[in-house]
Amino acid sequence: MEPIVLAYIGIGLMVGLSGIGSIYGVSISGNAAIGAMKKDASSFGNYMVLSALPSTQGLYGFVGFFVMSALLSGTVDWTVAAGVFGAGLAMGLAGLFSGIRQGQVCASGIAAIGSGHKVFANTMILGVFPELYAILGLLVVILINNGLIG
């Protein structure tokens, strides 16, 4: 196997797993929004914002690809390939799990808003906590990229 193959597997994990985390998170919160609209359709704007919140994990994975793309060439050695793979795995797993868990936090807030509770701002604050780990995953990608370039 050529080193570039390992690097591209890392990129695939980064983009794919982060995207899957967003897919699950947005679906979880979107399903809760549909249920909440049966009780209170007037709060659709709040439901929509909270449902969209987990979509950022997929974007972080995509940004990570652009950060690492300068390293992807046919002359990649094993050290660079391992670095890209590790960065991709870190970002991918952080995006996967934080997206799912953020979707669950947002879904709980959506259900509460649908039941008449005024918890939109509180849910936004609590929903950011899982997001921080996806941001840390992207930071790892940036730091590894800088270490491999320098």
MOCOR-V593085 format. One line per field, one symbol per residue. ss: DSSP state (a for helix, b for strand, c for the rest). psi: psi as a letter, one per 20 degrees, with the letter a starting at -180 (. if undefined). burial: b if it has 9 or more other ideal C-beta (glycine too) atoms within 8 Angstrom, else e. A space follows every 50 residues. Layout:
ss->???
psi->???
burial->???
This chain:
ss->ccaaaaaaaaaaaaaaaaaaaaaaaaaaaaaaaaaaacccaaaaaaaaaa aaaaaaaaaaaaaaaaaaaaaccccccaaaaaaaaaaaaaaaaaaaaaaa aaaaaaaaaaaaaacccccaaaaaaaaaaaaaaaaaaaaaaaaaaaaaac
psi->pqhhggghgggggggghgggggggghgghghhggghhhgniikhgggggh higiihghhghghhghgihhinrikprhggghgggggggggggghghhgg hhhgghhgggggghjjqmkggghgghhhghhhhhghghhgggggghhhg.
burial->eebbbbbbbbbbbbbbbbbbbbbbbbbbbbbbbebbbeebeebbebbbbb bebbbbbbbbbbbbbebbeebbeeebeeebbbbbbbbbbbbbbbbbbbbb bbbbbbbbbbbbbbbeeebbeebbebbeebbbbbbbbbebbbebbeebee
